[in-house]
Amino acid sequence: MSEYKQNGTGDSSQTLPNMAHFWMPFTANKQFKTNPRLLVSAQGMYYTDIEGNKVLDATAGLWCCNAGHGRQEISQAVSQQISQMDYAPSFQMGHPLAFELAHKLSQLSPDGLDKVFFTNSGSESVDTALKMALCYHRANGQATRTRFIGRELGYHGVGFGGISVGGISNNRKTFSQQLLQGVDHLPHTLDIANNAFSHGLPPHGLDKAEVLEQLITLHGAENIAAVIVEPMSGSAGVILPPDGYLTRLREITQKHGILLIFDEVITGFGRVGAAFASERWQVTPDMITTAKAINNGAIPMGAVFVSNTIHDTCMHGPDELIEFFHGYTYSGHPVAAASALATLSIYEDEQLFERAKGLESYFEQAVHSLKGLPNVIDIRNTGLVAGIQLAPSDKGVGKRGYDIFDHCFRHGALVRATADIIALSPPLIVEKSQIDDMVNHITDAINAVG
Ligand SMILES: Cc1ncc(COP(=O)(O)O)c(C=O)c1O
């Protein structure tokens, strides 16, 4: 902890917890525990670390806190709900808040996607959507449609379904013998050679959507249930869809009766300057998976938005039959639902999705000003999200990215590193001066790390 001081009071009165027992997710545990980064409170655009230093949140936590931190409206709703009713089951039972929330969400979702299934996370939303696709095709008399098509570099969480359709090699390798059968992957759309430093949607790569036709020819449309993609890949380092690409995927899937699922766990709720990427890029899929910013990250929660057609087809059996043998103990949890309702009110009252769109060009210019710094090989952006890609150092892939991330944190800014890509996704309440601060932090870090 000796180098753990920077901009704040440096007050180390809070003692470190015993860190031996928490096996941390997606973390180099040994490295972290010898030099930890611990956050203890959060307000507005800032975290405070355990030594009292303020840390500018350039990542909305983990793409979650789009309304900023410490929102009283959310904590009051949570506290009120937990005292009124802490928990109620959703299996053959119900409570009004879950219905109210589903209704509100259906007003926000694209037309025709008016049904909502609640989960507790993005991973669960993805596995739910994949199961729904199978359920739908069976109910529709097309039970041979079981194959899924994902995309290279896609991230769809960590369930066996999600890693099977996902395309991040490290997340799959260890489990490779036990992944879902019958999954293919489209090529990813990252093309630095042709698209480096594009502003917004890159111009090249529409042809990558045509690979879908080849896969359909290979397997037969009658065997394919669904295509799942992130409209914009977040976790793999902010990879944007080429101009026209999502529309083309929609045309091809529609032509062949294949469902299209957009995984909007990151892009949902304002990140790309609209309620959903589907709205921003005017392509309506058959399902949308969400989580994270649905309730500002306050309580674990996710939701799948489902087309009326899928829902109604699955409802065709006798009234007393359970239509879909799937669900979670905490689906539509009352406290999570209360926090989501409060969050949606903030988004609406403060027009935060419009705010993200309004700040887009300022943010774009700010992040693209990093072009020309040592080792910066690409910058990508849309809405309030950006990826800054660096060449790997000769010490190995990911070392430079990690060092920049760590330098930023030790000096007062939380950014995200995926290999050698730095991702920015600030809360949508961010001020222009704070965007400047983020860029300054990254500039300093890039220069310092070399
Ligand atoms: C697109 C996408 N899908 C699914 C997930 C998984 O969400 P969770 O970590 O809540 O399971 C994530 C998480 O980052 C994501 O970005």
The ligand as a Tripos MOL2 file, in Angstrom:
@<TRIPOS>MOLECULE
LIG
   16    16     1     0     0
SMALL
NO_CHARGES

@<TRIPOS>ATOM
      1 C1        -23.2170   -7.6820  -23.2760 C.3       1 LIG1
      2 C2        -23.1700   -8.3760  -21.9570 C.ar      1 LIG1
      3 N1        -23.9220   -9.4540  -21.7680 N.ar      1 LIG1
      4 C3        -23.9380  -10.1120  -20.5960 C.ar      1 LIG1
      5 C4        -23.1590   -9.6800  -19.5420 C.ar      1 LIG1
      6 C5        -23.1610  -10.4440  -18.2540 C.3       1 LIG1
      7 O1        -23.7510   -9.7100  -17.2470 O.3       1 LIG1
      8 P1        -23.5660  -10.1590  -15.7240 P.3       1 LIG1
      9 O2        -22.1560   -9.9310  -15.3740 O.co2     1 LIG1
     10 O3        -24.5390   -9.2680  -14.9930 O.co2     1 LIG1
     11 O4        -23.9540  -11.5950  -15.6370 O.co2     1 LIG1
     12 C6        -22.3640   -8.5480  -19.6900 C.ar      1 LIG1
     13 C7        -21.5290   -8.0530  -18.6010 C.2       1 LIG1
     14 O5        -20.7260   -7.1890  -18.7340 O.2       1 LIG1
     15 C8        -22.3580   -7.8880  -20.9460 C.ar      1 LIG1
     16 O6        -21.5930   -6.8230  -21.1540 O.3       1 LIG1
@<TRIPOS>BOND
     1     1     2 1
     2     2     3 ar
     3     2    15 ar
     4     3     4 ar
     5     4     5 ar
     6     5     6 1
     7     5    12 ar
     8     6     7 1
     9     7     8 1
    10     8     9 2
    11     8    10 1
    12     8    11 1
    13    12    13 1
    14    12    15 ar
    15    13    14 2
    16    15    16 1
@<TRIPOS>SUBSTRUCTURE
     1 LIG1         1 GROUP 0 **** ****
